[in-house]
Amino acid sequence: MIWARAEGCRVWDDGGREYLDLSGGFGVAALGHRNPRVMNAIAGAPVVHALGDLADAEVTAALRRRLPWPSKLGVTGEDAVEIALRTALLVTGRPGIVAFDGAYHGTGLLALAATGFDAFRDPFRAWLPGPVHRYAYGEDTGPLPGDTACVVVEPVQGRAGARVPPPDFLATLRRRCDDAGALLVVDAVYAGLGRVGELWPGSDVADVLCVGKALGGGLPLSAALFTRPDHASAWDLGEADVYTHTHVGNPLACAAALVVLDEVPKLLDRVRVAGERFARAGWEGAGLLRARVGEADAAERRGVIVIPAGLDGELISATPPLTITDDELDEAFARLDG
Ligand SMILES: Cc1ncc(COP(=O)(O)O)c(C=O)c1O
């Protein structure tokens, strides 16, 4: 399927067929596709590209001030995870990573090492950094291995199929990290920015919180947020920024992010109510990060876009715009079940 147009919660393909988009483009379009405020912010940007880590555009500096903690910006979600994991190495000097089954953290080698999907890891296994110690998601790890630099965890697992851990899971991991002198990295790239009903899920326990996807309003942008701000100074490594990208802090993405940070807090109640509607329709998960058994191709034939999910691809996941209306939800469910 080729996307010819995307507006709000709807997408049209190149043949003119219309679809309800329950994917939100992998959860990116939190405010809906082509949100007018986002489009205006992009169109009015006085700088399109500045000098990455050497010179911010004004809007990039404004975003840094607007984020609630000191941050290091990235382009993709995987960058944010990479920054967080490297922070743990810099702070502790240890190489070990504790990660979970069903985890998805991205496809660059370091994030891939922590990712729990063998299909992604197997072709590159010989090059994966580590050691990585893997545990069952949702269960207490017990005392952490002595070489652990950090535990990396999603507050709700996305790609594995909207897996919600027991309520005390993150707090238990925090205690295990404190006992071991390790950092807790909360990967909220999917779950963050309102998707599970909170702006910054896991920020109460995290050392570093990763956000991405929705942050740039449709443009590529991510951030590792130093919720324990002293860890930011681990990156004072000399003149050059030794982890950077040409497009870091892109002004268009930052202009859009300022809109996202303004608008998403107004939608948190709506996420709760819409999430309850999903639950009544048989979808597991939290907020607007949902999954159920199904087949994405079959859904597409019925005019609904969802994403394959689950450890064996047996699920479909729904991460629609947080702006989705009751009528649009009813229409989507009727199409899926009709
Ligand atoms: C929890 C989580 N972390 C990290 C990533 C990687 O983000 P990106 O694909 O933007 O690199 C994803 C992508 O789906 C994700 O769901």
The ligand as a Gaussian input file, in Angstrom:
#p B3LYP/6-31G(d) Opt

LIG

0 1
 C       10.246000       1.099000      22.668000
 C       11.016000       1.459000      21.454000
 N       12.273000       1.887000      21.584000
 C       13.011000       2.257000      20.517000
 C       12.502000       2.175000      19.242000
 C       13.355000       2.560000      18.068000
 O       12.889000       3.735000      17.498000
 P       13.311000       4.105000      15.987000
 O       12.643000       3.087000      15.110000
 O       12.802000       5.480000      15.785000
 O       14.801000       4.020000      15.931000
 C       11.195000       1.745000      19.054000
 C       10.607000       1.649000      17.708000
 O        9.564000       1.091000      17.484000
 C       10.422000       1.389000      20.185000
 O        9.166000       0.936000      20.068000

